[in-house]
Amino acid sequence: MEREVELVQTYETAHDFMSSIVDFHAQAAQRLSAAQEQCNDERNTMALCYLHDYQQRMQQSLAHYLQDSEQHQLLDTWLPFSLNAEPTPDEFLSTLAIESTLSSTDLLKLGQALADYVVSVLEVASASIDSLRLSVVVNSLLMQESNERKKLTRAMNSLNEI
């Protein structure tokens, strides 16, 4: 007999949701920086540096938005989430091998995995938003993350050509 899995609905504010993405980028940047410091290969060092800078850019961009005093009312909007929909940022990061010895192909896959996780979480959130204004903000963030993912692919491919 199949056991049904009940999806438990929880709610968090848009601010809490976006803060978790900021924290994700910060944690990823910290782990990439540690790997970069231990790296002996120049190409991998450049790739890790690019990935680190990408994570920091996204973290700073979103953190700046969260500090914008005009957005406080909008960021207090409650969003519904399913606990079973996505792994938490900590759970996701713990599944990744962020090491200085990764090949350039593995570094590209790592960068794509980091970007894909955030895009996936944003897509889930976007689907649950009723507020048009908040939807515009989340979709804008989704487009920014998607554009950065494309830049990452181009940069990593260029690095492989060196």
Backbone hydrogen bonds in HBPLUS format (Angstrom, degrees):
<---DONOR---> <-ACCEPTOR-->    atom                        ^
c    i                          cat <-CA-CA->   ^        H-A-AA   ^      H-
h    n   atom  resd res      DA  || num        DHA   H-A  angle D-A-AA Bond
n    s   type  num  typ     dist DA aas  dist angle  dist       angle   num
A0083-LEU N   A0008-VAL O   3.24 MM  75  5.99 164.8  2.27 163.5 166.6     1
A0010-THR N   A0081-PHE O   2.83 MM  71  5.32 166.6  1.85 159.9 164.4     2
A0081-PHE N   A0010-THR O   2.77 MM  71  5.32 158.3  1.82 160.4 160.2     3
A0012-GLU N   A0079-LEU O   3.11 MM  67  5.50 152.4  2.19 146.2 153.7     4
A0079-LEU N   A0012-GLU O   2.76 MM  67  5.50 163.3  1.79 151.9 156.6     5
A0017-PHE N   A0013-THR O   2.91 MM   4  6.22 163.4  1.94 155.6 160.4     6
A0014-ALA N   A0077-THR O   2.77 MM  63  5.61 137.8  1.95 155.9 169.8     7
A0018-MET N   A0014-ALA O   2.87 MM   4  6.05 169.2  1.88 152.2 154.8     8
A0015-HIS N   A0075-LEU O   2.90 MM  60  4.77 144.6  2.03 149.2 137.7     9
A0019-SER N   A0015-HIS O   2.79 MM   4  5.92 149.9  1.88 146.5 156.0    10
A0020-SER N   A0016-ASP O   2.97 MM   4  6.22 144.8  2.10 143.5 151.8    11
A0020-SER N   A0017-PHE O   3.14 MM   3  5.27 123.7  2.47  95.4 109.1    12
A0021-ILE N   A0017-PHE O   3.29 MM   4  6.73 141.9  2.44 140.1 150.1    13
A0021-ILE N   A0018-MET O   3.13 MM   3  5.07 123.5  2.46  92.8 107.0    14
A0022-VAL N   A0018-MET O   2.95 MM   4  6.29 155.0  2.01 148.3 155.4    15
A0023-ASP N   A0019-SER O   2.85 MM   4  6.11 161.7  1.89 150.0 154.6    16
A0024-PHE N   A0020-SER O   2.92 MM   4  6.08 147.8  2.02 135.5 144.6    17
A0025-HIS N   A0021-ILE O   2.97 MM   4  6.27 166.9  1.98 155.0 156.3    18
A0026-ALA N   A0022-VAL O   2.94 MM   4  6.21 156.2  1.99 149.4 156.8    19
A0027-GLN N   A0023-ASP O   2.84 MM   4  6.04 164.4  1.86 154.0 157.6    20
A0028-ALA N   A0024-PHE O   2.89 MM   4  6.09 164.7  1.92 155.6 160.2    21
A0029-ALA N   A0025-HIS O   2.88 MM   4  6.01 160.6  1.92 146.6 152.3    22
A0030-GLN N   A0026-ALA O   2.95 MM   4  6.16 154.9  2.02 146.1 153.1    23
A0031-ARG N   A0027-GLN O   2.99 MM   4  6.26 161.3  2.03 151.5 155.8    24
A0032-LEU N   A0028-ALA O   2.88 MM   4  6.09 156.6  1.94 151.8 158.8    25
A0033-SER N   A0029-ALA O   2.88 MM   4  6.01 153.8  1.95 146.5 153.5    26
A0034-ALA N   A0030-GLN O   3.07 MM   4  6.32 156.3  2.13 146.1 151.8    27
A0035-ALA N   A0031-ARG O   3.10 MM   4  6.35 156.4  2.16 143.5 149.5    28
A0036-GLN N   A0032-LEU O   2.86 MM   4  6.05 153.2  1.94 146.1 154.2    29
A0037-GLU N   A0033-SER O   2.98 MM   4  6.23 153.3  2.05 148.9 154.8    30
A0038-GLN N   A0035-ALA O   3.16 MM   3  5.29 134.3  2.38  98.4 110.5    31
A0039-CYS N   A0036-GLN O   3.19 MM   3  5.12 158.5  2.24 102.5 109.1    32
A0045-THR N   A0041-ASP O   2.84 MM   4  6.03 149.3  1.93 149.7 159.6    33
A0046-MET N   A0042-GLU O   2.96 MM   4  6.25 155.4  2.02 147.7 153.3    34
A0047-ALA N   A0043-ARG O   2.95 MM   4  6.27 155.8  2.01 147.0 154.1    35
A0048-LEU N   A0044-ASN O   2.79 MM   4  5.97 165.6  1.81 152.4 156.2    36
A0049-CYS N   A0045-THR O   2.86 MM   4  5.98 150.7  1.95 142.7 151.5    37
A0050-TYR N   A0046-MET O   2.91 MM   4  6.14 155.8  1.97 146.2 152.2    38
A0051-LEU N   A0047-ALA O   2.94 MM   4  6.21 165.6  1.96 153.2 156.8    39
A0052-HIS N   A0048-LEU O   2.83 MM   4  5.97 156.9  1.88 145.4 152.4    40
A0053-ASP N   A0049-CYS O   2.85 MM   4  6.05 165.3  1.87 152.0 155.9    41
A0054-TYR N   A0050-TYR O   2.88 MM   4  6.07 156.4  1.93 151.0 157.7    42
A0055-GLN N   A0051-LEU O   3.02 MM   4  6.28 162.6  2.05 148.6 152.5    43
A0056-GLN N   A0052-HIS O   2.92 MM   4  6.22 159.2  1.96 152.3 158.6    44
A0057-ARG N   A0053-ASP O   2.81 MM   4  5.99 158.7  1.86 150.5 156.3    45
A0058-MET N   A0054-TYR O   3.06 MM   4  6.30 165.8  2.08 153.1 156.0    46
A0059-GLN N   A0055-GLN O   2.93 MM   4  6.08 156.6  1.98 145.7 153.0    47
A0060-GLN N   A0056-GLN O   2.84 MM   4  5.99 171.1  1.85 156.5 158.3    48
A0061-SER N   A0057-ARG O   2.92 MM   4  6.01 158.0  1.97 147.6 154.2    49
A0062-LEU N   A0058-MET O   3.11 MM   4  6.18 169.8  2.12 148.5 150.9    50
A0063-ALA N   A0059-GLN O   2.86 MM   4  5.95 158.5  1.91 150.5 157.8    51
A0064-HIS N   A0060-GLN O   2.93 MM   4  5.93 154.5  1.99 142.6 149.0    52
A0065-TYR N   A0061-SER O   3.19 MM   4  6.46 154.4  2.26 140.1 146.7    53
A0066-LEU N   A0062-LEU O   2.96 MM   4  6.28 156.9  2.01 150.7 156.5    54
A0067-GLN N   A0063-ALA O   3.11 MM   4  6.36 134.8  2.33 140.7 152.0    55
A0067-GLN N   A0064-HIS O   3.15 MM   3  5.18 132.7  2.39  96.4 109.1    56
A0068-ASP N   A0065-TYR O   3.09 MM   3  5.26 154.7  2.16 105.5 113.4    57
A0071-GLN N   A0068-ASP O   3.06 MM   3  5.76 165.1  2.08 122.7 127.5    58
A0075-LEU N   A0071-GLN O   2.86 MM   4  6.02 159.2  1.91 162.4 169.5    59
A0076-ASP N   A0073-GLN O   3.24 MM   3  5.27 150.1  2.33  98.6 107.4    60
A0077-THR N   A0074-LEU O   3.18 MM   3  5.71 163.0  2.21 116.4 119.3    61
A0085-ALA N   A0082-SER O   3.16 MM   3  5.30 166.7  2.18 109.8 113.8    62
A0092-PHE N   A0088-THR O   2.86 MM   4  6.10 166.4  1.88 162.9 166.6    63
A0093-LEU N   A0089-PRO O   2.89 MM   4  6.06 171.8  1.89 155.5 157.8    64
A0094-SER N   A0090-ASP O   2.99 MM   4  6.10 149.0  2.08 144.1 152.5    65
A0095-THR N   A0092-PHE O   3.01 MM   3  5.40 149.5  2.10 108.4 117.7    66
A0096-LEU N   A0093-LEU O   3.14 MM   3  5.39 156.3  2.20 107.0 114.2    67
A0107-LEU N   A0103-SER O   2.83 MM   4  6.13 146.9  1.94 149.5 159.7    68
A0108-LEU N   A0104-SER O   3.01 MM   4  6.24 149.8  2.10 141.4 148.6    69
A0109-LYS N   A0105-THR O   3.02 MM   4  6.33 159.6  2.06 146.0 151.6    70
A0110-LEU N   A0106-ASP O   2.83 MM   4  6.01 149.6  1.92 141.3 150.2    71
A0111-GLY N   A0107-LEU O   2.90 MM   4  6.12 164.5  1.92 148.4 152.0    72
A0112-GLN N   A0108-LEU O   2.88 MM   4  6.10 159.9  1.92 151.7 157.6    73
A0113-ALA N   A0109-LYS O   2.83 MM   4  5.99 153.0  1.90 144.5 152.3    74
A0114-LEU N   A0110-LEU O   2.95 MM   4  6.25 158.5  2.00 154.3 159.2    75
A0115-ALA N   A0111-GLY O   3.06 MM   4  6.28 165.8  2.08 148.8 152.6    76
A0116-ASP N   A0112-GLN O   2.71 MM   4  5.81 161.9  1.74 152.4 158.6    77
A0117-TYR N   A0113-ALA O   2.98 MM   4  6.06 153.5  2.05 144.0 150.0    78
A0118-VAL N   A0114-LEU O   3.39 MM   4  6.70 166.0  2.41 147.4 149.5    79
A0119-VAL N   A0115-ALA O   2.97 MM   4  6.20 168.2  1.99 157.2 160.9    80
A0120-SER N   A0116-ASP O   2.83 MM   4  5.92 160.2  1.87 148.8 154.4    81
A0121-VAL N   A0117-TYR O   2.97 MM   4  6.23 163.0  2.00 153.8 157.9    82
A0122-LEU N   A0118-VAL O   2.90 MM   4  6.11 161.1  1.93 152.7 158.2    83
A0123-GLU N   A0119-VAL O   2.86 MM   4  6.09 150.9  1.95 148.2 156.4    84
A0124-VAL N   A0120-SER O   3.03 MM   4  6.32 156.3  2.08 149.8 155.5    85
A0125-ALA N   A0121-VAL O   2.99 MM   4  6.26 162.3  2.02 149.2 154.2    86
A0126-SER N   A0122-LEU O   2.77 MM   4  5.88 161.7  1.80 149.6 155.4    87
A0127-ALA N   A0123-GLU O   3.12 MM   4  6.26 151.6  2.20 143.2 149.1    88
A0128-SER N   A0125-ALA O   2.94 MM   3  5.28 144.7  2.06 107.6 118.4    89
A0129-ILE N   A0126-SER O   3.43 MM   3  5.46 169.2  2.45 105.6 108.7    90
A0135-SER N   A0131-SER O   2.83 MM   4  5.97 152.9  1.91 148.2 156.9    91
A0136-VAL N   A0132-LEU O   2.95 MM   4  6.21 152.6  2.03 149.7 155.9    92
A0137-VAL N   A0133-ARG O   3.22 MM   4  6.54 153.3  2.30 141.0 147.5    93
A0138-VAL N   A0134-LEU O   2.91 MM   4  6.21 168.7  1.93 159.2 160.8    94
A0139-ASN N   A0135-SER O   2.84 MM   4  5.93 162.6  1.87 150.5 156.1    95
A0140-SER N   A0136-VAL O   2.90 MM   4  5.99 145.7  2.02 140.1 149.5    96
A0141-LEU N   A0137-VAL O   2.96 MM   4  6.26 155.9  2.02 148.7 155.3    97
A0142-LEU N   A0138-VAL O   2.81 MM   4  6.05 150.8  1.90 145.4 154.5    98
A0143-MET N   A0139-ASN O   2.91 MM   4  6.14 153.7  1.98 143.0 149.1    99
A0144-GLN N   A0140-SER O   2.93 MM   4  6.20 154.8  1.99 145.6 152.9   100
A0145-GLU N   A0141-LEU O   2.89 MM   4  6.16 162.7  1.92 151.8 155.9   101
A0146-SER N   A0142-LEU O   2.92 MM   4  6.10 157.0  1.97 146.0 153.0   102
A0147-ASN N   A0143-MET O   2.84 MM   4  6.03 156.6  1.89 148.9 155.1   103
A0148-GLU N   A0144-GLN O   2.95 MM   4  6.19 157.6  2.00 148.4 154.7   104
A0149-ARG N   A0145-GLU O   2.93 MM   4  6.16 146.5  2.04 142.9 152.4   105
A0150-LYS N   A0146-SER O   3.09 MM   4  6.43 150.3  2.18 144.7 151.6   106
A0151-LYS N   A0147-ASN O   2.98 MM   4  6.31 159.6  2.02 150.9 156.5   107
A0152-LEU N   A0148-GLU O   2.85 MM   4  6.04 152.7  1.93 145.8 153.5   108
A0153-THR N   A0149-ARG O   3.12 MM   4  6.42 157.1  2.17 145.3 150.1   109
A0154-ARG N   A0150-LYS O   3.05 MM   4  6.40 164.0  2.08 152.7 156.6   110
A0155-ALA N   A0151-LYS O   2.81 MM   4  6.02 163.4  1.84 154.4 159.4   111
A0156-MET N   A0152-LEU O   2.85 MM   4  6.01 164.4  1.88 155.5 159.7   112
A0157-ASN N   A0153-THR O   2.92 MM   4  6.06 155.3  1.98 147.1 154.2   113
A0158-SER N   A0154-ARG O   2.92 MM   4  6.10 156.3  1.97 147.5 154.1   114
A0159-LEU N   A0155-ALA O   2.91 MM   4  6.12 151.4  1.99 144.1 152.4   115
A0160-ASN N   A0156-MET O   3.03 MM   4  6.28 145.5  2.15 140.6 149.1   116
A0161-GLU N   A0157-ASN O   3.22 MM   4  6.51 132.9  2.45 137.3 149.2   117
A0161-GLU N   A0158-SER O   3.08 MM   3  5.13 132.4  2.32  95.4 108.5   118
A0162-ILE N   A0159-LEU O   3.24 MM   3  5.35 149.6  2.34  99.9 108.7   119
